Structures are given as structure tokens and as C-alpha cells.
Amino acid sequence: SPNVQPGLRHCQGSRGSPSCSGHPVPGPDIFNSMIAALFLLVVSLFAIIIKTNKGTLAGGVLGLILLVLCLADAILLFKTISRDKSRGRSAPAK
């Protein structure tokens, strides 16, 4: 990449990769969870509103349950990464 400083190529990436400061980058994971939650909300509401049959209604309800799980995932990611930063960890726990 043209904007990368020499010797800092290890700073690129997401999904658990450390930032240049050595801390995990929470942005991409949380962003992915929020986009998935938004998508599930739209699809589930359409399925519940249309409810052409019982299967569509059940799919909408299950989609709303998955929406809650996606939001919980985003919250837990944020709390975990924030807690690890405050403890001074330089890499995610395995």
C-alpha cells in the first residue's frame, strides 16, 4: 500500500489483528456485528409483515432472536476489547 510507513506493515488488517499501538482493533468486528444486526432487523420485519405462511412468520421471529444475539456479540466484543486495553494487554487472549 502506498500510505503504509516502512516497517509498519504488521499494523494492517482487522479481525483480531493488533493495531500499531499493539492493542486489538475493535472497529471492524463491531461494525460487522452492527451491519449484520441491521440486515437481520430489515429481513425479519419484512418476513413478519408479509407472513405469507407460518414458515415465513417463524423465520421472522427467529431472525429477531438472531438480531438480539448479534447485538449481544457487538456489546461483548466492545467490553472485552475495552477491558483488555485497560489491563495493558498487547495481544488478544487465545
N, C-alpha and C positions, 0 to 999 in steps of 0.2 A: 504494500500500500504506500502511496506517495506521502501520506500525512504521518507515518509512523517514524518515530525517532530511532536512530540506530541503537541496537541493544535492548529495545523495549518491545520486541515482537511477542514476548511472552504475555504482554498485557492485553492482547486482543482476545476476543471471544466472550462467551457468556456461559450460561448453564453450569454454574458452579466454578467457573474459572476465576482465579483471583484477579483483582484489579491491579493497577500499577502500584497501589499502596500496599498490596498484599492481602487485602480483605476481599471476601466474596462479593460479587456484584449482584444485588437483589433485583435490579430493574427488569432485566429480560424475563426472569421467571415469574415475577409478579405481574408483569404486563401480559404474558401468555395466559396466566390464570384468569385475569380480568377479561381478556378478549374471549376466552372460552366461555366464561360465565355470561357475558353479553350475548354471545351466539346462542347458548342454551336457553336464555331467557326469551329471545325472539322466537326461536323454533318451538319451544314449549308452549308459549302463549298462542301461537298460531294453531298448534295441534289442539289445544284446549278449546279455542274459539270455534274452530271448524268442526271438530268431533264428528267426522263422517261415520265412524263406528266406535265400538267400545275399545278397540285396539288403539285407535288414534288418541282417544281420551287417556288411556292408560300410558301411552308413550309420552304424552304431555305432562302427566303427573310425575312420571319417572324422570323426565327432563328437568322438572323443577327440583326434584331431590338431588339430581346431579349438579344443578346450579348451586345449591347450598354447599355441596362438597367442594366445588371449585372455589367458592368464596372462602371457605374454611382453609383450603390449601394456600390461597394467597395470603391470608392472615397469618397462618403458621409459618410460612416462608419468611414473611417480613419480621415476625417476632424472633424467629430463630437466628436470622442473619443479624438483626439488631443486637441481640444478646451476645452473639459471638464477637461482634465488633467491640462491644463494651468490655468483654473479657480479654481483648487483645489477641485473639486467635488470628493466625495469619493464613490458615488454610481450613477448608471445611472438614468437619469430623467425618471419619469413614465408618 
